[in-house]
Amino acid sequence: MLGGMSGARYVVVAVAALMALPLEAAPRPKGKVVRVERRRASNVIPRICDVQGDKTGNCFGAEPSIGDVITLLDDSGVIGEARIIEVQPFSLAGRGSKGCDGLWSVRTELLRGDLALSVGRTMGVVDPAMHPRLGRVVPKDQLSAPSGRADEVPAIGFDRDGDRTPDIILSQSTCDGQGSMCIEEWLRVEGRMVKVHQLNFQTCGF
């Protein structure tokens, strides 16, 4: 882990620990109705969340909205869904109320699944493009740094469609070589990884 700040180390662990789509009917002119699963195209940047057993957690990226649905995944694949019912800017206890620019504390309600049955650490993604059955977590030992820089360390990845290619990666870096500690989200767009969000821990008051 880059850096030696204990507070930042705690948040990195929390973040790096950090929507099922409806079935659409495809009627035919005559005969039975065939139900088909489809992924909707979306310009929404995914938000990565960790969700604990008590249904609280942290989300990284743009501020989530009350009512957003988090697809829950563990090492076995998609295990359920949780709806966000409360959102607050993240702050460390005892360090004032200054929030991080891009890190949010959330409370959720479980819509389906059982967190007690999860295999490994439970992560979540607010992402309309995540397949409700084929989505999976990609372990960090199967990832490479999206930027190609030596100072960037992948923390976790997500495969949206089960093709064994990471579509979303959360990584840790020195803020483009500037020496601070950053968490970055990368998204696969037209076949290449693009950085869509960066959180500099200096904004968190560490």
C-alpha positions in Angstrom: 0.0 0.0 0.0 1.3 3.4 -1.0 1.9 6.0 1.7 2.1 5.6 5.5 -0.9 7.5 6.8 -3.0 5.2 9.0 -6.3 7.1 8.3 -5.8 7.0 4.6 -4.9 3.3 4.8 -8.2 2.7 6.6 -10.2 4.4 3.8 -8.3 2.6 1.0 -9.3 -0.7 2.6 -12.9 0.5 2.8 -13.0 1.8 -0.7 -11.1 -1.2 -2.3 -13.3 -3.6 -0.4 -15.4 -1.2 -2.6 -28.3 -2.6 -11.5 -29.7 -5.7 -12.1 -31.5 -5.2 -15.4 -35.2 -6.1 -15.9 -36.1 -8.9 -18.2 -37.6 -7.6 -21.4 -40.3 -9.5 -23.2 -39.7 -10.1 -26.9 -43.1 -11.0 -28.4 -43.4 -12.9 -31.7 -46.2 -12.3 -34.2 -47.7 -15.7 -33.4 -46.9 -18.2 -30.7 -45.3 -17.9 -27.2 -43.6 -14.9 -25.7 -39.9 -15.4 -25.2 -38.2 -13.6 -22.3 -34.8 -12.3 -23.0 -32.2 -10.6 -20.8 -30.5 -7.6 -22.4 -28.0 -5.0 -21.1 -29.1 -1.4 -21.7 -26.6 1.0 -23.2 -25.8 3.7 -20.6 -23.6 6.8 -20.3 -23.7 6.5 -16.5 -20.3 6.2 -14.8 -20.5 3.3 -12.4 -20.2 3.9 -8.7 -18.2 1.3 -6.7 -19.5 0.6 -3.2 -18.5 -1.7 -0.3 -21.5 -3.1 1.6 -21.1 -4.5 5.1 -23.2 -7.1 7.0 -25.0 -4.3 8.8 -26.0 -2.9 5.4 -23.9 0.3 5.7 -21.0 1.0 3.4 -19.1 3.6 1.3 -19.5 4.5 -2.3 -16.8 6.0 -4.5 -17.4 8.4 -7.4 -20.2 10.9 -8.1 -22.7 11.3 -5.3 -25.2 8.4 -5.3 -28.9 9.1 -5.0 -31.4 7.7 -2.6 -33.1 4.9 -4.4 -30.1 3.9 -6.4 -29.8 0.1 -6.6 -26.4 -1.5 -5.9 -25.6 -4.9 -7.6 -23.9 -6.9 -4.9 -21.1 -9.3 -5.9 -18.6 -11.6 -4.2 -16.0 -14.1 -5.5 -18.9 -16.3 -6.7 -20.6 -13.7 -8.8 -23.8 -11.6 -8.4 -25.4 -12.4 -5.0 -28.1 -9.8 -4.6 -29.2 -6.2 -4.7 -29.4 -3.4 -2.1 -31.2 0.0 -2.4 -29.5 3.1 -1.0 -31.8 4.8 1.6 -29.3 7.4 3.1 -26.3 9.2 1.7 -23.8 11.4 3.6 -20.3 12.8 2.7 -17.7 10.5 4.2 -15.7 11.8 7.2 -13.4 10.1 9.7 -14.7 9.9 13.3 -12.9 12.4 15.5 -11.4 14.3 12.6 -14.1 16.9 12.1 -16.9 16.9 9.5 -14.8 17.6 6.4 -15.9 15.2 3.7 -13.9 13.7 0.8 -14.6 14.8 -2.7 -15.9 11.6 -4.2 -16.4 9.3 -1.1 -19.8 8.8 0.4 -21.2 6.9 3.5 -24.4 5.1 2.7 -27.1 3.0 4.4 -29.0 0.5 2.4 -31.9 -2.0 2.5 -31.5 -5.4 1.1 -33.8 -6.2 -1.9 -32.6 -9.7 -2.5 -29.8 -12.0 -1.4 -28.2 -12.7 1.9 -24.9 -11.0 2.9 -24.3 -13.6 5.5 -23.8 -16.2 2.7 -21.3 -14.2 0.7 -18.0 -15.8 -0.3 -15.1 -13.4 0.5 -15.6 -9.7 0.6 -18.9 -8.3 -0.7 -18.6 -5.4 -3.2 -21.2 -3.5 -5.1 -21.7 -1.5 -8.2 -24.3 1.0 -9.2 -24.2 0.3 -12.9 -27.1 -0.2 -15.3 -24.7 -2.1 -17.6 -23.9 -4.8 -15.1 -25.4 -8.1 -16.2 -27.7 -9.5 -13.4 -26.3 -13.0 -13.7 -22.9 -12.9 -15.5 -21.3 -10.0 -13.6 -18.4 -11.0 -11.4 -15.5 -9.6 -9.3 -12.1 -9.8 -10.9 -9.4 -10.4 -8.2 -6.5 -8.0 -8.2 -3.9 -10.7 -9.0 -5.7 -11.0 -12.4 -5.4 -7.2 -13.1 -2.8 -4.9 -14.6 -2.4 -1.2 -14.0 -4.8 0.5 -16.5 -2.4 3.5 -16.9 0.7 1.3 -17.3 2.5 3.4 -14.7 4.7 1.6 -12.1 3.1 3.8 -9.3 -0.4 2.4 -9.9 -1.6 -0.7 -8.1 -5.0 -2.3 -9.1 -7.2 -3.1 -6.1 -10.3 -4.7 -7.6 -12.0 -5.1 -11.0 -15.5 -6.0 -12.3 -16.4 -8.0 -15.4 -19.9 -6.7 -16.5 -20.8 -9.5 -18.9 -18.9 -12.7 -18.0 -16.3 -12.5 -20.8 -13.5 -12.6 -18.3 -12.3 -9.1 -19.3 -12.3 -6.4 -16.6 -14.7 -3.6 -17.5 -14.2 -1.5 -14.4 -11.0 -1.2 -12.3 -10.4 0.5 -9.0 -6.7 1.3 -8.5 -4.4 3.2 -6.1 -1.7 5.6 -7.3 0.4 8.5 -6.4 -2.0 10.9 -8.1 -0.4 10.9 -11.6 3.1 10.8 -10.0 2.5 13.9 -7.8 3.3 12.0 -4.6 -0.1 12.2 -2.9 -2.4 9.1 -2.5 -5.2 8.7 -4.9 -7.9 6.2 -5.7 -8.8 6.0 -9.4 -11.8 4.4 -11.2 -11.2 3.2 -14.8 -13.9 2.2 -17.2 -13.7 0.2 -20.5 -14.9 2.5 -23.3 -14.8 1.2 -26.9 -12.2 -1.4 -26.0 -9.8 0.8 -23.9 -9.6 1.8 -20.3 -10.4 5.4 -19.5 -10.0 7.1 -16.1 -13.4 8.4 -15.1 -12.8 9.5 -11.5 -9.9 10.3 -9.2 -10.0 10.8 -5.4 -7.1 12.6 -3.9 -6.9 11.9 -0.1 -5.6 15.3 0.6 -9.1 16.6 0.1 -10.2 14.4 3.0 -8.2 16.3 5.6 -5.6 13.5 6.3 
